[in-house]
Structures are given as structure tokens and as C-alpha cells.
Amino acid sequence: MKKIREMDKTLKDLGAAISPKKGSQDEDFDDDVIILTSPTDCDTPQEITVKVRCHADLFRFPLTMADPLQKVVDHMARKLNVCSSRLILFLRDVELNPSETLQHHNVSITDIIDCIEVTEPATQNCINLRVQGKDKNSMQVIGVQKTEPLKNLMDKYKQLMDLKWKKVVFYFDGQELSPKSTAQDHDMETDDVIEAWV
């Protein structure tokens, strides 16, 4: 109760400081309303539409200024149906590190990020796998190296679908996948489907 009285006194003092003095034209200022906003309102990252040029096409999608550029790489890899490791981003002729944010590079809505696709190595070691959950909108195409642990694919899917803190079990051809196994261990090929169960 003491805190409420202190807050009321502070608001009255503030009101007296900013309200017109008694005897002025408008004497009815007893109903002034002061709106206080939480500082967390200002802390939410600004969302912008990012423009990415690849080949002769221009792609647009929303991101927040705090998002890592890896989201741009992953989005473009899905759009182009290539492994994300084959893509390099440039802004004003400077190569962008995927772990950095849009804010770090002062990206604005007028900027266009260039996306360059590196030619595929002769080994054909990179494949794109489709990971599908129960919902029809939960399908993601994720590029992996045939010899890398499937844990990377599992973590990336959980991140893309905002399932970081949930238990997700992955199946291929009815068999539960171990995070330590590789696509090569299961003879996976591009466009094979992995099921994700939450």
C-alpha cells in the first residue's frame, strides 16, 4: 500500500509540473492521463523486408534486425534447392558472415544482398533432404553433407520450426535415426523424406 501511495504522490508531482497553472484559461485539468510504457516495448527487434538478388531474380522475405544471416542463407538454399554450404552472401562488395546479424551490417530496407552460388564439388557429397512433420506447413528442405552427422540436420530443423526445447524423434524408412549416424549410413539421396515426430 505504501508503494501505491508513493507512486500516486510521484504522479501528482509530475502532473503539477507539466499541467498549466491554476487560473489559466483551462482549469479542468484534473482528468489528465499519463501513459507510461515499458522499456521492453523498445527492445523488440525491428522487422524489415530483406531483398536478396541471386542470378537474375530478386527474393523478398521478412526478418528481424537481430536474426543471424544464416536465416537468409537457409531461406535461399530452400528456394534454389541447393546445399546451404554452396551459398555466399555479399553486401556492397563485402562478404557477409552468416553468424552475424542484419543489425551488425546496418542493413536497411533499401539494401540488396547479393547471393552467389558456388559451383558444386565433383564429389557430389552434398544432398538436400526433406524433413516433414505432422503439419502440412512443417516441411523443410535442408542441405547436408553425406558424411556429416545427422545431428546437424536435426538441430537445424528444430531451429527452423522453433522446436528447440521440445523432444523431436526423426525417422527414415520407418527406422528411428541416431544423431550420430550420417546420410551415407542410410543410403539417403537428394529429396529423400525424413519424418519428424514431436
Secondary structure as the mmCIF struct_conf table of DSSP 4:
data_model
#
loop_
_struct_conf.conf_type_id
_struct_conf.id
_struct_conf.beg_label_comp_id
_struct_conf.beg_label_asym_id
_struct_conf.beg_label_seq_id
_struct_conf.end_label_comp_id
_struct_conf.end_label_asym_id
_struct_conf.end_label_seq_id
HELX_RH_AL_P HELX_RH_AL_P1 LYS A 2 ILE A 18
BEND BEND1 SER A 19 SER A 19
HELX_LH_PP_P HELX_LH_PP_P1 PRO A 20 LYS A 21
TURN_TY1_P TURN_TY1_P1 LYS A 22 GLY A 23
BEND BEND2 SER A 24 GLN A 25
TURN_TY1_P TURN_TY1_P2 ASP A 30 ASP A 31
TURN_TY1_P TURN_TY1_P3 PRO A 39 PRO A 39
HELX_RH_AL_P HELX_RH_AL_P2 THR A 40 ASP A 43
BEND BEND3 THR A 44 THR A 44
HELX_LH_PP_P HELX_LH_PP_P2 PRO A 45 GLN A 46
STRN STRN1 GLU A 47 CYS A 54
TURN_TY1_P TURN_TY1_P4 HIS A 55 ALA A 56
STRN STRN2 ASP A 57 THR A 64
TURN_TY1_P TURN_TY1_P5 MET A 65 ALA A 66
BEND BEND4 ASP A 67 ASP A 67
STRN STRN3 PRO A 68 PRO A 68
TURN_TY1_P TURN_TY1_P6 LEU A 69 LEU A 69
HELX_RH_AL_P HELX_RH_AL_P3 GLN A 70 LEU A 80
TURN_TY1_P TURN_TY1_P7 ASN A 81 ASN A 81
BEND BEND5 VAL A 82 VAL A 82
HELX_RH_3T_P HELX_RH_3T_P1 SER A 84 ARG A 86
STRN STRN4 LEU A 87 LEU A 91
TURN_TY1_P TURN_TY1_P8 ARG A 92 ASP A 93
STRN STRN5 VAL A 94 GLU A 95
HELX_LH_PP_P HELX_LH_PP_P3 LEU A 96 ASN A 97
TURN_TY1_P TURN_TY1_P9 PRO A 98 SER A 99
BEND BEND6 GLU A 100 GLU A 100
STRN STRN6 THR A 101 THR A 101
TURN_TY1_P TURN_TY1_P10 LEU A 102 ASN A 106
TURN_TY1_P TURN_TY1_P11 ILE A 109 THR A 110
STRN STRN7 ILE A 112 GLU A 117
HELX_LH_PP_P HELX_LH_PP_P4 VAL A 118 PRO A 121
TURN_TY1_P TURN_TY1_P12 ALA A 122 THR A 123
STRN STRN8 CYS A 126 GLN A 132
BEND BEND7 LYS A 134 ASP A 135
HELX_RH_3T_P HELX_RH_3T_P2 LYS A 136 SER A 138
STRN STRN9 GLN A 140 GLN A 145
TURN_TY1_P TURN_TY1_P13 LYS A 146 THR A 147
BEND BEND8 GLU A 148 GLU A 148
STRN STRN10 PRO A 149 PRO A 149
TURN_TY1_P TURN_TY1_P14 LEU A 150 LEU A 150
HELX_RH_AL_P HELX_RH_AL_P4 LYS A 151 LEU A 160
TURN_TY1_P TURN_TY1_P15 MET A 161 ASP A 162
TURN_TY1_P TURN_TY1_P16 LYS A 164 TRP A 165
BEND BEND9 LYS A 166 LYS A 166
STRN STRN11 VAL A 169 PHE A 172
TURN_TY1_P TURN_TY1_P17 ASP A 173 GLY A 174
STRN STRN12 GLN A 175 GLU A 176
HELX_LH_PP_P HELX_LH_PP_P5 LEU A 177 SER A 178
TURN_TY1_P TURN_TY1_P18 PRO A 179 LYS A 180
STRN STRN13 THR A 182 THR A 182
TURN_TY1_P TURN_TY1_P19 ALA A 183 ALA A 183
HELX_RH_3T_P HELX_RH_3T_P3 GLN A 184 HIS A 186
TURN_TY1_P TURN_TY1_P20 ASP A 187 ASP A 187
TURN_TY1_P TURN_TY1_P21 THR A 190 ASP A 191
STRN STRN14 VAL A 193 TRP A 197
#
